[in-house]
Amino acid sequence: MQWDLPKTRDVVLIGGGHTHALVLRMWGMSPLPGARLTLINPEAEAAYSGMLPGHVAGHYTRDDLMIDLVRLARFAGARLILGRAEAIDRDAQLITVPGRAPIRYDIASLDIGITSDMPALPGFAGHAHPAKPLAPFAEAWQKHLDSADPREAVVIGGGVAGVELAMAMAHRLGPGRVTVVEAAGAALPDLADGTRETLLAEATRLGITLRTGAPVAEVSDSAVTLETGETLPSAFTVGAAGAKAQGWLASTELELTDGFVAVGPTLASTTDPAIFAVGDCAHLSHDPRPKAGVYAVRQAPVLFDNLQAALTGGKPRPYHPQKDYLKLISTGSKRAVADRSGLRVAGPWLWRWKDWIDRRFMDQFARLKPMAPPPLPERAALGAIEAAGQQPPCGGCAAKVGQDALAAALAGLGGPTREDVIAGPGDDAAVLKMGRARQVLSTDTLRAFTEDPWMLARIAAVHALGDVWAMGAAPQAALAQIVLPRLSPDLQTATLAEIMAAAREVFTGAGADIVGGHTATGAELSIGFTVTGLAKTAVIGQAGAKPGDALILTKPLGTGVILAAEMQMQAKGPWVAQALASMARPQGDAAALLAPKAHAMTDVTGFGLAGHLMGMLQASGVAARIDLAALPVLDGAEALMAKGIRSTLHAANAGLSARCTLPDTPCAALLFDPQTAGGLLAALPQSGAAALVGALTDQGFDAAIIGEIVAGTPKISAQ
């Protein structure tokens, strides 16, 4: 028997730097039972510094450059919180991420890198781009290249980082377009004379202008002005003048050196043994070293061991940094210069060596595989193995029972028997007569598809409110139904606090109160809500759609296939981040715009667009024609469909295809994709439909007119 131990300790990694990325990989290969691992990072990807100059020069794609933190977190069994940490309350052991509930920790580690921002330089914030953090810089560089005429560029800072970036930019833009300005009297001061001379010769060969003893006074959108008054034309200005610590670290009251967290031999803070720091944001107080990626990489196994030692009461081990390291500096074209201990070598073979090292480093994240499911038993009851299917069951609304099975179960219930129950089984929600008003009653529960209880609760609340909004009612009250996995009492309290904070934000924003609920423990996390809403007049049902009506959809399709692919570690991190953001978006504002005009309305959830549209068509006695080219679709959804990835509910939803005339395309297959917290689908007059879509898009909804209602027996056609 293998024990499924309850989680009792929280370890939180703040920042997705190189050290933490490697620790996540190690954790996935050797997890610690009883520990809950969390990664906090602003983006779903982290850029690898070693390949940034090659990316700028055009030798690597953006995908080559990025470590996918969503895949890495899935491999490690960690929850990924997409946000930027801004404070640590060390007394309460809470981490602040704006926009969400505080995150508790027992042990925390910082790997948040550095910044090349220059806030004191006039105009820099609005018109220049810090070279670090890396991901925003790479995105800004690509936008510059995509502009109609990528013109002159200026790099502020003549150190190794600035000159290496300048050579990469010059290789891409052509000779005579890049200038490096350095406030000091000489560039590349930290290199041996031979290496320095070689790099300066390469810069000259690329047509780079080097200005030393030239402090910058101001940056504008088209120029850099020096303190001498001279103006250098610049359509793309880069800040690479030194490494600065993240400013919020000062509020932690940890010991800092020049703004960087002072750590001892075990990589723990010299102030607080519950907080570690690694990579460029750390200062090795026992053995200071320059900021370099090689130290971050070699800190990873020590940090991994010491985190687990701190969580188990074990003995930590010291980190001994090497005294010197090999510097491989690319020179724009596929050439590189090597420097170590004053020895200098140059040539194209060095770039090939550097390329091999960098690709090998990134390959260890690209080759991650999801954990294999346990083998099926040799003997089982008839049909059990077939019923298990070929993949683990999906979470979210894709975990619901198929439409045919549900309809068969509800068929025996019949219609309402009480006069004050107007609508019962089969509609979006029950409708109760309350004097002249109408009360809408609905319930929904989501099986976890993310390790983040705050995000799951937010999406579950939006999902549960979908039926209320679809019927044109005002949300009134909610009851929570929460099943927690096995956790220690402290983690139960913290997890429930996160869940209720997220739910309260959604329901309060919609005008509803949380009035109670029920909690239990079980095998896995699930969150649901029973909600009520009030309508002063008749509610909007699925019946009422008329031939000639336009069909408006307020959210893009694809959450089902993206979540299924994420479980299989085949979805790109940005696709997953976009899907989560779409699911977490409330639709009260959209409902307020649509309800006064809608003849019929529903929300698109587990049965997919086709299933929920068919419900409207059957209730209204009409047919529909869909314009597939007009469908709003999440990034990556069609590509994943084309690869054959499907949610576990997709096949049941596709049973409706006999009543559909569709082309055999990935986009058409998305009509059967189960949606979690999907969009509202409204049938309303063509006149004014375009204006409504405009109003919806102005409010940030990815809304579109996706087709029209036509006369005929209930059927869906699409082209």
N, C-alpha and C positions, 0 to 999 in steps of 0.2 A: 504494500500500500504506500502511495506517495502522498505525503501530507501537503495540503493546500494551506499554508500558514497565513494567518491574518497579517495585514500590513500594520506595522507599529512605529516606523520611523520614516520621516520625510527628508530626502536629500534633494536639494534644488541646485541645478546648474544655471547660473545667470550668464547668458551669452553663448553664442554658438561658434566660438573661436576654435582654432586647430586642436588645442589640448582637449577641450570638451568634446569635440567631434570624435576624437580617438577614444576618449573615455566611454562615450556612448556605445561605440563599436565593441569595446572590451566588455562592457556591461551586458550587451546582448549575447555575447558568447559565454559569459559567466555571471549571471544575475545573482543578487543577494536576496534570498527568501526573507520576506518580512519588511523589505525596504520599498518605499514608493519613490520612484525617480521622476523628476520634473525638469524640463528644459524651458527656459524663458528666453525668447529671442524676438526682435522686432519683425523679422522676415522669415519666410518658409525656407530660405536658402542662405548659405553663407559662402562668400567668395574665398577662394584659396589664393593667398598672396603670391605664391611662387609662380603662378601662371598669369597674373594680371598684366605684366608688361607684354607677354606674348599675345594676350587677348587684345590689348590696345593696338599692337602691331598688325593684327589680323591673322595670326597663326593659330589661334584657338577660338572656338565658338563660345558663346555665353554658357551653353550647357557644359562645355569642357571645364569651365572655370568654377562652377557652382557645386557645393556639397548640399545635397537635398536633405534638409533636416527633418522633413516629414517622414521620409523613408527611414532615416536613421533612428528617429524616435520610435517608429513602429518596430524596427528590429530590436531595439533596446527594451521594448515594453514600457517606454516612458510617455508621460503626457507632455505634449508640446503646447506651450502658451505663447501665442503670437502677440507680443507686446514688448514695450521697453521698460525695464525696471528703472525706477527713479528714486527709490529710497529703501533703506533697511532699518526696521525698528528692532534693534538687537535685544532690547529688554523683553519685548513681546514675541520675538522671533517671527516677525512678519515682514514680507517683501511687498512693496507697493508697486503695482503696475496700473497706471491710470486707466479708468474705464471699467475696472472689474474689482471683485472682492480681493482683499489682501491674501497672500499666499504664505502659509506657514512653512517653517523649516526647522529641522533639528540640526542639520548640517547644510551649509551653503558654500558654493564655490563661484568665484568671479572669473570670467574670461571674456571681458567686454571690449578688449582691444584698446586702441587709442584713436585720437582724432587729429587731423591736420587742419582743422578749422582755425580761422584767424579772425575771431569776432571783433578784435580791437581795430582791425584794418578797415577804414571807411570803404563801403561798397562791396566788401568781400561776401557778406551774407547773401546779398541779392544777385550778385553777378559772377561769382566764382564757385569752384567745386573743390572741396577738400579731397585729397587723394585717398584719405581714410576717413570713415569706413569705406571699404572697397566696393561693396555692391552698389550703393548709390552713385559712386564715381563711374563705375562701368556702365550704368544705365545712362548717365549724363553724356558720357563719351559717345555712346551709340546714337543718341539723339543728335549730337553734333555732326556725326558722320552722315546721318540721314537727312540733314538739312540740305537745302538746294545748293549751297556753295560753302562747304566747310573751309573757312578761311584761317587766318593766322591764329596761333595759340601761344600763350605765355605760361611758363612754369615758374612759380615762385619757390625758390629753394634749390640750391646747387649741391646738395648732398647726393649720396648714392641713389636714393629713391627718386629724387627729382630728375637727375641726369638720365637714369635708366628709363623713366617714363617719357622724358623728352625724346630720347632716341627712338622709342617705340612709336611715339606720335609722329615724329618726322618720317619714319619709314612708311607710315600710313598716308600722311598728308603730302609728302614730297618735300624736296629741298627748299630752304629759304622761308619756311612758314612757322618755325618754332624758335622761340627765344627763351633762354633760361636766365632768370635774374637772381642774383645772390647778394645779400646785404654785406657779407664779409668780403675780405680782399681776395679770397681764393675759393675755388670750387673743389669738391671732393677732398676735404681736409683729412678725413679719417682713413684714407687709403695709402698704401705704399707708393713711393714716387713712380715706380715703373707701371703699376696698375693705373695710377692717375693719368699718366701721360698717354697710355694706350686708350683709355676711355675718352679723353679729350680729343685725341686724334680721330676716333670713331665719330664723335659728335661733329667735328669739323667736316668729315667726309659726308655726313648726312645733311650738311648745310645748316646746322644749328648755330644760332648766335648766342654767345655766352657773355652776359654782362655781370661783372663782379664789382663789389663796392657800390652796389646800386639798391639802396633801400627803397621799398615801394611806399608811396604816399596814399594812393587811392586806386580802386578798381571800378570801372564802369562796364556797361554792357558791350562796349566796343573797344575798350582800351585799358591799358595799365599805365598809370602815371607815377613816375619816379619822384623822389624827393628833390631831385635837381630841376623838376618841372618838365622833363622830357616825357613825351607820350609814346607808348608802344602800342600799335594796333593789336587788338586781341578779341577774337570772337569766342574763344574758349580759354578761360584762365583757370589754372590748377594751383592749389595750395599744397606744397610738399615740403614746407620749411619746418621740419622738426616734428617730434611726437609730443602730444599733449594728452594728459589724463582726462577722463570723463569728469566733468565738473561736479556731478552729484555725489561722487565718492566722499567729498569733504563733509557731507552731512552725516556720514555713518559713524563719525568719531573714532574710526580706526586710525592707527598710526599710519601716516602717509609720508612718502619721500618724494618731493616735487610733484605731489598730487597722486602718486602711484601707491598702491597698497603694499606696505612693508610686510614681508613674509620671512619666516625662518627656514631652516633646513627641511622641514616636513611640508613646506608650502602653505602652512597655516599662518594666519595673521599673527603678528607679534602681539596684537591686542586681544584677539578673541579666537580661541582654539576651535570654535564652531564655524569659522569662516576661513575658507581657503582662497587663494588668488593665484592665477597662473597667466602665462603669456605676457603680452605687452603691458597689461594693466597692473602687473605685479613688479615690485622692486625686491630683488634678492638681497636682503639686508646683510646676510652672512657672507655673500660672495657676489657683489654687483656685476652685472653683465649688460652689454648693449641690447637694444630691442632687436630681436632677430627670431625668425620663425623656427630656426633649428632648436632653440631652447624650448619653445612651446611644444614642439613635437616630442622632445625627449623628457619633458615633464609628465607626459600623459601616463605612462605606466606607474610612476611614483604617485601621482594624484589618485589614480584608480585604487591602488593598494591602500593608500592612506584614508580615502573616503570609506572604504569597507572596514578598515581598522577602527575608524572613529565610530562607525555604526555598530560594531560588534564588541568593542572594548579591547581590540587588539593593539599591538605595538606598531606605531608608524615607522617608516624607514626614511632616511634622508635623501635629498636630491643633491647630487654633486655635478654642477655644470662644468662642461669642458672649458678649458682655458682659451682655446681659439677654435675657430670653425672655418670651413671652406666657404668662401663667397663666390657664387656663380652669378655673374651679372650679364644679362643679355644686352645686345647692342643694336636692337631694332631689327635688322635682318637676322637670318638664322645663324648667328654667330654669338659667341659669349667669351667673357674674360673671367679667369679664375684667379683668386687671390687668397693666399693663406700664409701667415707668418712672414709676410714680405715677399714671397715668391709669386711671380706672375706668369700665367700661361694664357694664350688666346688662340681662337680658331673656331671653325665651324663644328669640329668634332666635339668641342665643349658644349655647344648648344644641343647637339644630339644627346650628349650625356645628361645635361640638365633636363631636357625633354623627357628622357627615360625615367629620371628620378621623379619628376613631377607627375607624370602619368601613372607611375607605380603607386605614388601616394594617393592619387585620386581613385585609382582602380579598386582599392580596398573598400571604398564606399559604394562603388558602382556594382560590385559583385555580391552585395548583401542579398540573402534569400530569406523569405518568410519561413518561420518555423514550420516544419512538416507536421501535419496532423498525425495523431497516434494511429497505428495500423488498425484496420478493421478486424473484428474477430473472425476466426475461422468458421465458427458456427453461429448462426443467428436465425431468428424467426423468419418465416417466408415474407419477403417484401421489405424487410428491415434495411438491408444494405441498399436496395434501390431507393427507398425513401430518404436515406441519408444524403443522397445526391453526390455530386462531384466536388463540391466546395463547401467550406464552413458557412453557416447561415449568416446572412447580412444583418446589420443593425438598422436603426432608424425605422422609417415606415416600410422599408423593404422586408421587415421581419413579420409583417402582418399576414393573415390568412388570405389566400387567393379569393378573387371576387366571386367565382362560381361557388366555392365552398361556403363562403359567407352568405350568399343569396339562398343557398339550399337550407342553411341552418335557420335563417330568418323567416323562410317561407311559412313555417308552421306557426309563427306567432300571430299572424293576422294583423288587422289594423287596430287602432285605438278603440277602447271600449268606454272610456270616460269622456264626457262632454268637454271637459277642460283640457284634454289632450288632443291637439289638432293634428299633429304629425308625429309619427313614431318611427319604427324600424324601417330602414331603407332610404330615408332622406339624409341630408348632411347632418342634421341635428334634430332632436325632439323639439316640438313647439307646444308650449303650454299657454292656455288662455288665462290672463290675469286681469279680469275686468275688461277694459277696452284695450289694454296693452297686451303684448305678446312676449313671453319669456322663452328664450332659446336655451337648450340644455345639451351639452355635448361632453364627451370624454375622449382622451387619447393618451397613450403611453408609448414611449420610445425605448427600445432596447439599445444599450450603449453602442455607439460606433466611434467614440473618441474617449481617450483616457482623461479628458478635461471635464470634470463635473460641472464647472461654471458654464462652459460653452454648451454642453449637452442640455443643461437646464434652460438656458436661454432659448435654444432651438425648440425644445419641447414645449415651452410656453407659447412661442410664436405658432408652432404647429397646432397646439390645442385651440388657440384662438381663431384658427383659420375658418372653422365652421361658423363661428359667431359673425365674423366679418363677412363671410360669403352670403349670409342671410340678411345682411344690412342691419344687424342689431348692434347696440352699444355694449361692450363688455361690462359685466357687472361684478362677478365674484368668481373665485377659483378655490378649489380644494386640491392639495398635492397628494400624489401617491408615489412614494419613493422607496425603492429597494436598494440598499447599500450592500456592497460586498463586505467580506469580513475585514474589519478594521479595529484597531485599538480604540478605546473611548475617546482619547484626544483627537485621533484622526477622524472618528465619526463626527465629533463636534465641529471640527474644521471643515469637513466635507459638506455637512448639512448647512453650515454657514455660507459656504460658497454657492451651493445650490439655491438657497432661499434668497440670497442677495441678487443673483441673476434673475430669478423668477420675479422677485418684487420689482425690479427695474422694468421688466417687460410689462407686467400687469398694471403697475402704477402708471406707466406711460400710456397704457391703453385705457385708463380710467377705471380699472377694476381693483378690487381688494382680494388679497389672499386671506381666507377666513378659516383655514384649518387644513386637515389632511391626515395621512396615515403613513407611517414608516415601518419598514421591516428589513431584515437582513436576508441575503440570498446568495446565489452563486455568482451573480454579476450585477452591475449597476443598471437600473432602469428608472426612468423618471416619467411621470405622467401627471395630467391635471384634468379635473372635471371643472368645466367652466359654464357660466350662465351669462346671458346677454338679454337686454331689453330692447324691444322695438315698439315705438308708439303707435305704429300702424301695422299693416300686414307685412310679414317678412317676405324676403325674396327667396323663392324656391328654385328648383331645377326646371320646373314647368314654366312655360311662358315665352320661350324663344320663338321667334317668328321668321319666316322666309325673308331674306333681305337683310337681316341683322348682321352686323359685324361681330366677329369674335375677337376679344381683347384678352391677352395673357400678360400678367404683370411681372413674372419672374422667368428667368431662363431655365431650360430643361437640362438634365444631366446629373443630378445629385446621386441617383441610384448607381449608375455605372461608375462614377468617380469614387464613391465610397467603397464599392466592391473592388475596384482596382487598387485603392489605397490599402485595403486589407491584404491584397496580394503583392503589395509594394511595387505596383506598376503605374501609379499615378504620380505625375510630377507635383512637387510641393506647392508651387504657385496655383496649380489647378485646384488642389484640395483647399488651399486658403481662400480662393475665390468662392468655392462651393460653400464653405462654412459661413463666409460673410453673407452670401445670398440667403442661406437658410436662416440666419440669425436676424435678418431684416424684418421688422414688424410691418404689417400691411394695413394698419388702421387708416392711414392717410389715403392709401389707394382705394380702400373700401368707401371712404367718404366721398371720393370723386365719382366712383362707379355706381354706387347704390341708387342715387336719384335717377339715373338714366337706364339702369339694367332691366331688361325683361326677364332674364334668368341669370343666375350666378352660382358658381360652386368654387371650391378650392381644389387644386390639383395635388394629390398626395400619392398614397401607395399604389393605387390602381393605374397610375400614369395618366397622361393627357388623354389618351384614347379611351380609357375606362371611364374617367370622370366626364368627358365630353359625351360618351355614349349614354351615360345616365341622364344627362340633360336632354339629349335627343329623344330618348325613349319617353321621358316625362312630358316632352313638348310635342311629340308626334311629327318630328321633322328630321332632316338630314343635314350634313355639314360637308363643306369643301375646305380643305386645309392647303395653304400655300407653304410648303416646306421651306422655301427660301426665306420666308419672313419669320420663321421660328427663332426666338432668342435662345441661344444655346451656350452653356458654360464652356470655357476654354478646355480643350482636351476631350470633351465628351464624345464627339464624332470619331476622333482618332481611336479612342478606346473601344468604341462600338465596332469600328473597322477591324480591330485586332481580335474580335470575338469575345471580349469580356462582357459579362452580363451579371446583373444582380440576381440573387436567388429567386426573387419574385417575378422576374422578367418573363419567364416561360409561361407562368400562369396568366399574366396580363396579356401575353401574346395570343392566348386562346381566343381573344376577341377578333383576331385578324380575319376570320371568315366573314365578318361583317364590315370589312374595310377593303378598299381598293387602294393599294399602296405600292410604290416602287420598291425594289429590293435594294435599299441604300441604308447606310448607317444613320442618316438623319431620320428616315422613316422609322427605323427601329427605335429611335428615341421616344416615339409616341407611346411605347409600352414600358418605358423606363419608370420605375417607382420613384416618386419624389417625396422628400421629407421637407416639411414646411415650404411646400411649393407655392406657386403663384395663384392668384385669383383668376378665374376664367369667366368672363361676362359676355352675354349676348345682348346687344343694344343697337339702337338705330344707327344706320350708316352715317346719317347727317350728324355731325359733331363728334364722330368716333376719332377722327384724326386729331381734333383739338384736345380730346381727352387724353390721347396717347402723348401728345405734346406736354400736357400738364403733368402727367405721370413721370415722364422722363425728366422734366424740370425738377421734380422732387427726388430724383435719383433712382427711379425704378427702371429696370431694363424691359420696359413694356413694348408691346407691338400688336398691330392688327394681324392676326395669324390666319384669317380665313373668314368664311361667311356661312350663315345658315341658309339652306335651300329647301325647297319643298321635296317631299318624298318620304319613304319609309326610313326609319332610323338606320343610317349608314354613314360611314366616314370615307371620303375619297380625298386623296392628296396627290400633289404633283410637285 
